[in-house]
Amino acid sequence: MRTATVLLLMLPAIAPAQKIGVGEYNLSLGPNGVFPGPYGIAAGPDGAIWFTEYWANSIGRITSAGSITVYPVNSQSNCHPNYITAGPDGALWFSETCGQIGRITTAGAVTEYPGANAEAITTGPDGALWFTNSSSIGRMTTTGAITEYSLPTINAVALGITAGPDGALWFTEYSANQIGRITTDGSITEYPAPQAYGLSGIAAGPDGALWSTATVGDLIVRTTTAGESTEYPVPSTLIYPGGITAGPDGAMWFTGNGNLGRINMAGAITEYPVPPPVSAFENTPTQITVGHDGELWFTGGTGGLQIGEAVFETADLAVNPPNGYFKSNLTFTGSGYSPNENVNIYISGVGSAVMASPITDSAGSFSATVRAPQSPMGSRIFLAVGQSSQKLGAANFSMAPILILTPSSGAVGSIVKAEGYGFGWPTGVDIYWDNPRTLVGAATPNTYGTFNGSAAVTFKVPAGAAAGKNGVFGRDINTGAIGPGFFDVQ
């Protein structure tokens, strides 16, 4: 299971005084240390979220608890899984950049079908897979039979595609500033969206219209099934809009400029930043979907290392202090739950290990003290769910790095084991004796920001160390963050 970071924000359009928590789950590096590059994302038929790892040539699966499984697709360096969708047959289907479409069962068995230069992919109302490419719209049966329909506009570059509310498929044309419609028998109509440069993602909205993003034009576009478009400029904080989906709150949610955006059916746009990056490798939201848990899930793009989740709060949760180290004493306080119910406080996502399960009082409030679990450096999320009311609260906590030395005292020349917690990832950590400043070792943290056990660093107390309390510290190579430790020279 992975730890999530969070940023809590007011979301008045969902309900008065309601909040949303934006969290992120770290992914492991791919073969030979390659960045995974999560891109396409879809809710699977098994209740989990499935995503592509572009650079790692893998398909990933994450549960609401944050448990991640990765399945290799192929070893071809030029064959990267791209977009993904839930298929009509209980499997997931995905496009690949080498002219293939892949199928993966919920057990992880992969089959690949050549002959399709697919970009985006979706399931149509006819029980087939439909996909886009530069010059055509393709249809593929679940047995691999492919039919392609040429676009009327040359060099239109079809990109996003979705099933519409009218029994047809709707798609974006990146280079032609047009929204397209194709019936299941292959009849194509194109509708102009004059200012919508670089049309990209598209999704059906709760209002019976199609909503799309114009990545270059910095617009959200609403298109009726009659082909009439209305364009809404996004604020500067949400430029380069990409993925879009219908949210559980009757609005459309989209990614843009490293943030999440929300647009209601009247065209009002609100921005929701993701947590600030700890490193240059952190999440930049790209594609977005809604999970079976009613939460929003998003990928970090081909340069990313995280899967993100946005949870909607229905109760209040706070943690004090709001920052600390591994094993710090944390006091959680909650309110707005049902009276006299158990509330599970989770280490990671909902369904992960439970840190505490306090019982609320007659007013629906509680207090509980626990030790901070392993988490990577920076902001993270804690979730608490009432076991009878199912009300959910989220709390922000910032983890700092720390070194734990064993033993913590001894003579010059003593052998010391240094374990680290709360560091960044995936870059390394240098371990220094402070005075005289001496590099005594290096470590590579795991996705929790931890190096311990067999990954711990062993060193000798250097000659010249002064008697008494001495500083030892870990320095995160990427961020420069310092994790302190101390050793008493006797």
C-alpha positions as CSV (number, residue, x, y, z in Angstrom):
1,M,0.0,0.0,0.0
2,R,1.1,3.5,-0.7
3,T,0.9,6.8,1.2
4,A,-1.0,9.7,-0.2
5,T,-0.4,13.4,0.0
6,V,-3.3,15.9,0.4
7,L,-4.4,19.5,0.1
8,L,-7.8,20.4,1.5
9,L,-10.0,23.0,-0.2
10,M,-13.4,24.5,0.1
11,L,-15.9,23.2,-2.5
12,P,-19.2,25.2,-2.0
13,A,-20.7,24.0,-5.3
14,I,-21.1,20.4,-3.9
15,A,-22.6,21.3,-0.6
16,P,-22.3,24.1,1.9
17,A,-19.0,24.1,3.8
18,Q,-17.9,20.8,2.1
19,K,-14.2,20.1,1.5
20,I,-12.2,18.1,-1.0
21,G,-8.9,16.4,-0.3
22,V,-6.4,15.9,-3.1
23,G,-4.1,13.0,-2.5
24,E,-1.3,11.2,-4.3
25,Y,0.1,7.6,-4.2
26,N,3.7,6.9,-5.2
27,L,4.5,4.4,-7.9
28,S,7.6,2.2,-8.1
29,L,10.2,2.7,-10.8
30,G,9.9,0.4,-13.8
31,P,12.6,-2.0,-15.2
32,N,16.1,-0.6,-15.1
33,G,14.9,2.3,-13.0
34,V,12.8,3.9,-15.7
35,F,10.1,6.4,-14.6
36,P,6.7,4.7,-14.8
37,G,5.0,7.7,-16.6
38,P,1.3,7.0,-15.6
39,Y,-1.0,8.4,-18.3
40,G,-4.3,6.8,-19.3
41,I,-6.8,5.9,-16.5
42,A,-10.1,4.2,-16.1
43,A,-12.4,2.6,-13.5
44,G,-12.3,-1.2,-13.9
45,P,-15.1,-3.7,-13.5
46,D,-13.4,-5.1,-10.4
47,G,-13.9,-1.9,-8.3
48,A,-10.3,-0.8,-8.8
49,I,-8.7,1.9,-10.9
50,W,-6.5,0.8,-13.8
51,F,-3.9,3.0,-15.5
52,T,-1.1,2.8,-18.1
53,E,2.6,3.2,-17.3
54,Y,3.9,4.7,-20.5
55,W,7.6,4.5,-20.0
56,A,7.6,1.3,-17.9
57,N,5.5,-0.5,-20.6
58,S,3.1,-1.7,-17.9
59,I,-0.5,-1.6,-16.8
60,G,-1.2,-0.7,-13.2
61,R,-4.0,-1.3,-10.8
62,I,-4.8,0.6,-7.6
63,T,-7.4,-0.1,-5.0
64,S,-9.2,2.6,-2.9
65,A,-6.9,1.5,-0.1
66,G,-3.9,2.5,-2.1
67,S,-2.6,-1.0,-2.9
68,I,-0.8,-1.0,-6.2
69,T,-0.2,-3.9,-8.6
70,V,1.7,-3.6,-11.9
71,Y,1.6,-6.0,-14.8
72,P,4.3,-5.8,-17.6
73,V,2.8,-5.5,-21.1
74,N,5.8,-6.0,-23.4
75,S,9.5,-5.3,-23.6
76,Q,9.5,-3.3,-26.9
77,S,11.2,0.0,-26.4
78,N,8.9,1.7,-28.9
79,C,5.6,0.2,-27.7
80,H,4.2,2.2,-24.9
81,P,0.7,1.7,-23.4
82,N,-1.2,5.0,-23.7
83,Y,-5.0,5.3,-23.2
84,I,-7.1,2.7,-21.4
85,T,-10.8,1.9,-21.0
86,A,-13.1,-0.6,-19.4
87,G,-14.2,-3.0,-22.2
88,P,-17.6,-4.6,-22.9
89,D,-16.2,-8.0,-21.9
90,G,-15.1,-7.5,-18.3
91,A,-11.5,-6.7,-19.2
92,L,-9.5,-3.5,-19.8
93,W,-8.5,-2.4,-23.3
94,F,-5.6,0.0,-24.0
95,S,-3.9,1.6,-27.0
96,E,-0.1,1.1,-27.7
97,T,2.1,3.5,-29.6
98,C,3.5,0.7,-31.8
99,G,0.2,0.1,-33.7
100,Q,-1.4,-2.4,-31.3
101,I,-4.4,-2.5,-29.0
102,G,-4.0,-4.5,-25.8
103,R,-6.4,-6.4,-23.6
104,I,-5.8,-7.1,-19.9
105,T,-8.0,-9.2,-17.7
106,T,-8.6,-8.2,-14.1
107,A,-6.2,-11.1,-13.2
108,G,-3.4,-9.5,-15.3
109,A,-3.4,-11.7,-18.4
110,V,-2.4,-9.6,-21.5
111,T,-3.3,-10.2,-25.2
112,E,-2.2,-7.8,-27.9
113,Y,-3.8,-7.2,-31.3
114,P,-1.7,-5.6,-34.1
115,G,-2.9,-3.5,-36.9
116,A,-4.4,-0.5,-35.0
117,N,-2.7,2.8,-34.8
118,A,-4.8,3.9,-31.9
119,E,-4.6,6.9,-29.7
120,A,-7.6,7.3,-27.4
121,I,-10.0,4.3,-26.9
122,T,-13.4,3.8,-25.5
123,T,-16.3,1.3,-25.4
124,G,-19.1,1.9,-27.8
125,P,-22.9,1.3,-27.4
126,D,-22.5,-1.6,-29.9
127,G,-20.3,-3.7,-27.7
128,A,-17.1,-2.9,-29.7
129,L,-14.0,-0.8,-28.9
130,W,-13.7,2.5,-30.8
131,F,-10.5,4.4,-31.1
132,T,-9.0,7.5,-32.8
133,N,-5.9,8.1,-34.9
134,S,-4.6,10.9,-37.1
135,S,-6.8,10.3,-40.1
136,S,-9.6,7.9,-39.1
137,I,-11.9,6.5,-36.4
138,G,-11.4,2.8,-35.8
139,R,-13.7,0.1,-34.5
140,M,-12.5,-3.2,-33.1
141,T,-14.5,-6.2,-32.0
142,T,-13.5,-8.1,-28.9
143,T,-12.1,-10.8,-31.2
144,G,-9.7,-8.3,-32.8
145,A,-11.5,-7.5,-36.1
146,I,-10.8,-3.9,-37.1
147,T,-12.7,-1.5,-39.4
148,E,-11.5,2.1,-40.0
149,Y,-13.5,5.1,-41.2
150,S,-11.6,7.9,-42.8
151,L,-12.2,11.4,-41.6
152,P,-13.7,13.9,-44.0
153,T,-11.1,16.6,-43.0
154,I,-7.5,15.8,-44.1
155,N,-5.0,16.1,-41.3
156,A,-7.7,16.6,-38.7
157,V,-5.8,14.4,-36.1
158,A,-8.6,12.8,-34.1
159,L,-7.6,12.5,-30.4
160,G,-10.2,12.1,-27.6
161,I,-13.2,9.8,-28.0
162,T,-16.3,9.0,-25.9
163,A,-19.7,7.4,-26.1
164,G,-22.4,10.1,-26.4
165,P,-25.9,10.2,-25.0
166,D,-27.4,9.8,-28.5
167,G,-26.0,6.3,-29.3
168,A,-23.1,7.6,-31.3
169,L,-19.4,8.2,-30.6
170,W,-18.1,11.7,-30.3
171,F,-14.4,12.7,-30.8
172,T,-12.1,15.7,-30.8
173,E,-10.0,16.8,-33.8
174,Y,-6.8,18.4,-32.5
175,S,-5.6,20.1,-35.6
176,A,-9.0,21.0,-37.2
177,N,-10.7,22.8,-34.4
178,Q,-13.7,20.5,-34.8
179,I,-15.9,18.1,-32.8
180,G,-16.8,14.9,-34.6
181,R,-19.6,12.4,-34.4
182,I,-19.6,8.9,-35.8
183,T,-22.6,6.5,-35.7
184,T,-22.0,2.9,-35.1
185,D,-22.4,2.2,-38.8
186,G,-19.6,4.6,-39.6
187,S,-21.4,7.8,-40.7
188,I,-19.2,10.8,-39.7
189,T,-20.3,14.5,-39.1
190,E,-17.9,17.3,-38.1
191,Y,-18.9,20.4,-36.2
192,P,-16.7,23.5,-36.0
193,A,-15.4,24.9,-32.7
194,P,-13.5,27.9,-34.2
195,Q,-11.5,29.1,-31.1
196,A,-10.9,25.6,-29.7
197,Y,-7.3,25.1,-30.7
198,G,-5.8,21.8,-29.8
199,L,-9.0,19.9,-28.9
200,S,-8.0,17.0,-26.7
201,G,-10.1,15.2,-24.0
202,I,-13.9,14.7,-24.3
203,A,-16.6,13.3,-22.0
204,A,-20.4,13.1,-21.9
205,G,-21.9,15.5,-19.3
206,P,-24.9,15.1,-17.0
207,D,-26.7,17.7,-19.1
208,G,-26.9,15.5,-22.2
209,A,-24.1,17.5,-24.0
210,L,-20.4,16.7,-24.8
211,W,-17.7,18.5,-22.9
212,S,-14.1,18.8,-24.2
213,T,-10.8,20.5,-23.5
214,A,-8.9,22.7,-25.9
215,T,-5.3,22.3,-24.7
216,V,-3.8,25.0,-26.9
217,G,-6.8,27.4,-26.9
218,D,-7.1,27.1,-23.1
219,L,-10.9,26.5,-23.3
220,I,-13.5,24.1,-22.0
221,V,-16.0,23.4,-24.8
222,R,-19.7,22.3,-24.4
223,T,-21.2,20.8,-27.6
224,T,-24.8,19.8,-27.9
225,T,-25.8,16.7,-29.8
226,A,-27.0,19.1,-32.5
227,G,-23.4,20.2,-32.9
228,E,-23.7,23.7,-31.3
229,S,-20.6,24.6,-29.2
230,T,-20.1,27.1,-26.3
231,E,-16.6,27.9,-25.3
232,Y,-15.4,28.8,-21.8
233,P,-12.0,30.3,-21.2
234,V,-10.1,28.8,-18.3
235,P,-8.1,30.9,-15.8
236,S,-4.4,31.2,-16.1
237,T,-3.9,28.7,-13.3
238,L,-5.7,26.0,-15.4
239,I,-4.2,26.6,-18.8
240,Y,-3.4,23.5,-21.0
241,P,-6.5,21.6,-20.0
242,G,-6.2,17.9,-20.9
243,G,-8.3,15.1,-19.4
244,I,-12.0,15.7,-18.5
245,T,-14.7,13.6,-16.9
246,A,-18.2,13.9,-15.4
247,G,-17.9,14.1,-11.6
248,P,-20.2,12.7,-9.0
249,D,-21.4,16.2,-8.1
250,G,-23.1,17.1,-11.4
251,A,-20.2,19.0,-12.7
252,M,-17.3,18.3,-15.1
253,W,-13.8,17.9,-13.7
254,F,-10.6,18.4,-15.8
255,T,-6.9,18.7,-15.5
256,G,-4.8,21.8,-16.3
257,N,-1.5,23.4,-15.6
258,G,-0.7,20.9,-12.7
259,N,-4.1,21.5,-11.1
260,L,-7.7,20.2,-11.1
261,G,-10.5,22.3,-12.4
262,R,-14.3,22.1,-12.0
263,I,-16.9,23.6,-14.4
264,N,-20.6,23.5,-13.6
265,M,-23.3,23.3,-16.2
266,A,-23.6,27.1,-16.2
267,G,-19.9,27.4,-17.2
268,A,-18.5,28.6,-13.8
269,I,-14.9,27.3,-13.3
270,T,-13.2,26.7,-10.0
271,E,-9.6,25.7,-9.5
272,Y,-8.3,23.1,-7.0
273,P,-4.5,22.9,-6.7
274,V,-2.8,19.6,-6.1
275,P,-0.2,19.6,-3.3
276,P,3.0,21.5,-4.1
277,P,5.7,19.2,-5.5
278,V,8.4,18.1,-3.2
279,S,10.5,17.3,-6.3
280,A,10.6,18.0,-10.0
281,F,9.3,14.4,-10.5
282,E,6.0,14.9,-8.8
283,N,2.5,14.8,-10.1
284,T,1.2,16.9,-12.9
285,P,-2.5,15.8,-13.4
286,T,-3.1,14.6,-17.0
287,Q,-6.0,12.2,-17.4
288,I,-8.9,11.9,-15.0
289,T,-11.8,9.5,-14.2
290,V,-14.4,8.7,-11.5
291,G,-13.9,5.5,-9.5
292,H,-16.6,3.2,-8.2
293,D,-16.0,4.8,-4.8
294,G,-17.3,8.1,-6.1
295,E,-13.9,9.8,-5.9
296,L,-11.9,11.4,-8.7
297,W,-8.7,9.6,-9.8
298,F,-6.0,11.1,-12.0
299,T,-2.6,10.3,-13.5
300,G,0.6,12.3,-13.4
301,G,1.5,12.2,-17.1
302,T,4.5,10.6,-18.8
303,G,6.9,12.5,-16.5
304,G,5.0,11.6,-13.3
305,L,5.5,9.2,-10.5
306,Q,2.0,9.3,-8.8
307,I,-1.6,8.4,-9.1
308,G,-3.8,11.1,-7.6
309,E,-7.2,10.9,-5.8
310,A,-9.6,13.6,-4.9
311,V,-12.0,12.7,-2.0
312,F,-15.1,14.5,-1.1
313,E,-15.5,15.1,2.7
314,T,-18.7,14.7,4.6
315,A,-17.3,15.1,8.1
316,D,-14.5,17.1,9.7
317,L,-11.1,15.8,10.6
318,A,-8.0,17.5,12.0
319,V,-4.6,16.4,13.1
320,N,-2.3,18.1,15.7
321,P,0.5,18.9,15.2
322,P,0.1,19.2,11.5
323,N,3.7,18.2,10.8
324,G,6.2,15.9,12.3
325,Y,8.4,12.8,11.9
326,F,8.0,9.1,11.8
327,K,6.5,7.9,15.1
328,S,5.6,11.5,16.2
329,N,2.6,11.6,18.5
330,L,-0.4,12.7,16.5
331,T,-3.8,13.7,18.0
332,F,-6.8,13.3,15.6
333,T,-10.0,15.2,16.3
334,G,-13.2,14.6,14.4
335,S,-16.7,16.0,14.3
336,G,-19.8,15.7,12.2
337,Y,-20.0,11.9,12.5
338,S,-23.0,10.0,13.8
339,P,-23.3,9.6,17.6
340,N,-21.6,6.6,19.2
341,E,-20.1,5.1,16.1
342,N,-16.7,3.6,15.4
343,V,-14.5,5.8,13.2
344,N,-11.6,4.1,11.4
345,I,-8.6,6.3,10.8
346,Y,-6.6,4.8,8.0
347,I,-2.8,4.7,7.3
348,S,-3.4,5.3,3.6
349,G,-6.6,5.1,1.5
350,V,-10.0,3.8,2.7
351,G,-9.6,0.1,3.4
352,S,-5.9,0.2,4.3
353,A,-4.5,-0.7,7.7
354,V,-6.4,1.1,10.6
355,M,-4.3,3.2,12.9
356,A,-7.1,3.8,15.4
357,S,-10.8,3.2,15.7
358,P,-12.2,5.6,18.3
359,I,-15.9,5.8,19.2
360,T,-17.7,9.1,18.8
361,D,-19.5,10.7,21.7
362,S,-23.2,11.7,21.7
363,A,-22.4,14.7,19.5
364,G,-20.6,12.7,16.9
365,S,-17.1,13.9,17.9
366,F,-14.0,12.0,18.9
367,S,-10.3,12.4,19.8
368,A,-7.5,9.8,19.3
369,T,-3.8,9.8,19.7
370,V,-1.5,7.6,17.5
371,R,2.1,7.5,16.2
372,A,2.8,8.8,12.7
373,P,3.3,6.0,10.2
374,Q,5.9,5.7,7.5
375,S,5.3,8.3,4.8
376,P,7.4,10.0,2.2
377,M,8.5,13.6,2.7
378,G,5.9,16.4,2.3
379,S,2.2,16.7,2.5
380,R,0.1,13.6,2.9
381,I,-3.5,12.6,3.5
382,F,-5.2,10.9,6.5
383,L,-8.7,9.6,6.0
384,A,-11.3,8.7,8.7
385,V,-14.6,7.0,7.9
386,G,-17.6,6.4,10.2
387,Q,-18.4,2.7,10.1
388,S,-22.2,3.2,10.4
389,S,-22.7,6.6,8.8
390,Q,-19.9,6.2,6.1
391,K,-19.1,9.9,6.6
392,L,-15.6,10.7,5.5
393,G,-13.1,13.3,6.9
394,A,-9.6,14.1,5.6
395,A,-6.7,15.8,7.4
396,N,-3.5,17.4,6.1
397,F,-0.1,16.3,7.6
398,S,3.4,17.2,6.5
399,M,6.1,14.6,7.0
400,A,9.7,15.6,7.6
401,P,12.7,13.3,7.3
402,I,14.6,11.8,10.3
403,L,17.5,9.4,11.0
404,I,17.3,6.8,13.7
405,L,20.8,5.5,14.8
406,T,21.4,2.1,16.5
407,P,23.2,2.2,18.9
408,S,22.8,5.9,19.6
409,S,26.0,6.1,21.7
410,G,29.5,4.6,21.8
411,A,33.2,5.2,21.3
412,V,35.1,6.4,18.2
413,G,35.2,3.5,15.7
414,S,31.9,2.0,16.9
415,I,29.7,0.5,14.2
416,V,26.4,2.3,13.8
417,K,23.3,1.5,11.7
418,A,21.4,4.5,10.3
419,E,17.8,4.0,9.2
420,G,15.9,6.8,7.5
421,Y,12.2,7.7,7.4
422,G,10.2,10.4,5.7
423,F,12.8,11.2,2.9
424,G,11.9,11.9,-0.7
425,W,11.8,9.4,-3.5
426,P,13.1,8.2,-6.0
427,T,16.5,9.9,-5.6
428,G,19.0,8.9,-3.0
429,V,20.1,10.2,0.4
430,D,23.7,10.9,1.5
431,I,24.6,10.3,5.1
432,Y,27.0,12.7,6.8
433,W,28.8,12.9,10.2
434,D,28.5,16.6,10.9
435,N,31.7,17.4,12.7
436,P,34.1,16.9,11.2
437,R,31.9,16.9,8.1
438,T,32.4,13.4,6.7
439,L,30.3,11.4,4.1
440,V,29.8,8.0,5.8
441,G,27.3,6.4,3.4
442,A,24.4,6.6,0.9
443,A,21.0,5.1,0.8
444,T,18.1,4.7,-1.6
445,P,14.6,5.2,0.0
446,N,11.6,3.1,-1.1
447,T,8.3,4.6,-2.1
448,Y,7.5,5.4,1.6
449,G,10.7,7.5,1.8
450,T,12.2,4.8,4.0
451,F,15.5,2.9,4.1
452,N,15.8,0.4,6.9
453,G,16.5,-3.3,7.6
454,S,18.9,-4.6,4.9
455,A,18.7,-1.2,3.1
456,A,20.0,0.7,6.2
457,V,23.5,2.3,6.1
458,T,26.2,1.0,8.4
459,F,29.2,3.2,9.2
460,K,32.0,3.7,11.7
461,V,32.1,6.7,14.1
462,P,34.9,8.7,12.4
463,A,38.3,9.4,14.1
464,G,38.3,12.9,15.5
465,A,34.7,12.9,16.6
466,A,34.3,15.0,19.7
467,A,33.1,13.6,22.9
468,G,29.4,14.2,23.7
469,K,26.4,14.7,21.4
470,N,27.2,14.8,17.7
471,G,25.0,15.5,14.7
472,V,24.5,12.9,12.0
473,F,22.2,13.8,9.1
474,G,20.8,12.5,5.9
475,R,20.6,14.9,2.9
476,D,18.1,14.2,0.2
477,I,20.0,14.5,-3.1
478,N,17.1,15.9,-5.1
479,T,15.6,18.4,-2.7
480,G,18.5,19.1,-0.2
481,A,16.1,18.4,2.7
482,I,17.9,17.4,5.9
483,G,16.9,14.5,8.2
484,P,18.6,14.9,11.6
485,G,20.0,12.2,13.9
486,F,22.3,12.3,16.9
487,F,25.1,10.1,18.3
488,D,26.6,10.4,21.8
489,V,30.4,9.8,21.6
490,Q,31.6,8.4,24.9
